[in-house]
């Protein structure tokens, strides 16, 4: 392409400080360096994790370009890149897969030693960014920064996908849908005929419901304080709905009474430590499994030891347990084969210029996923 090897000036939504509206700015995106790929972002969606880093995180990494749930087309590649070429349809992922470290080589996990730091510890240097604005380096959230017409991502964090895939749909696979669906199928390992409870019916929760159904669960109890979400949950496979506000007892007690001692699997999809504990306490003793999916790093979790001594298992799930570069193309294929729902998650379609409107919709709980059109294909 004519832009290969050159700095690209383009539009991006920049967060200059916490809890501030994003500002549409002209940014400069440098050419990819060794083992990097420059991607033209076609579509990106707003995830709750973007909101977390903008409004809740205690890290001081501003200015930053948010966005990590996206799909696009390779514009150019840096030295040493052999798996991608200009024109490839790709999905950037926040969780890398180098295929060389001890985690990548182990079938027990999808972690990777070379993943861009999702949490910056005190004294940790900021990773280098290829994006500048007004002469200042702009940090890249999770090494992706997809609220930009162009971005540069390491090749170990890019998945090549089927060229027929619609980018404005499969962008959801790069975070929310894979995270929820995989937490049920890969992490919890939901079994046929089982009873599940899913806490929180945002995109991740609905994807978890879909995963429970795909795994053959008999009862899928959707838990949320917004009764308007139940009809949407039924589309993905929920069989029952419980609103904690309708009861004067703890939700865990309600679920235990509904299920003759507790559910086989519970999945917390909100990022609320109190609800994480409720989800655990909703599980049956002996074999109940509770999975923490909702992203947060602000408070500790705690439970009484007897909850675990009694045989319950408490675990977490990142990106649904999928090894990213292997799992993303498989999820795209499942969608193309009509084995995975994506369209049903999308409640709004907007442009990058409307990103602040999309943020307000999410704050008010009026959307599941808003897809932002960033660049023409």
Secondary structure, 3 states (H helix, E strand, C coil): CCCCCCCEEEEEEEECCCCCCCEEEEEEECCCCCCEEEEEEEEEECCHHHHHHHHCCCCCCCCEECCCEEEEEEEEECCCCCCCCCCCEEEECCCCCCCCCCCCCCCCCCCCCCCCCCCCCCCCCCCCCCEEECCEECEEHHHCCCCECEEEEEHHHEEECCCCCCHHHHHHHHCHHHHHHHHHHHHHCCCCCCEEEEECCCHHHHHHHHHHHHCCCCEEEEECCCHHHHHHHHHHCCCEEECHHHCCCCHHHHHHHHCCCCECEEEECCCCHHHHHHHHHCECCCCCEEEECCCCCCCCCCCCHHHHHCCCEEEECCHHHCCHHHHHHHHHHHHHCCCCCCHHHEEEEEEHHHHHHHHHHHHCCCCCEEEEECCCC
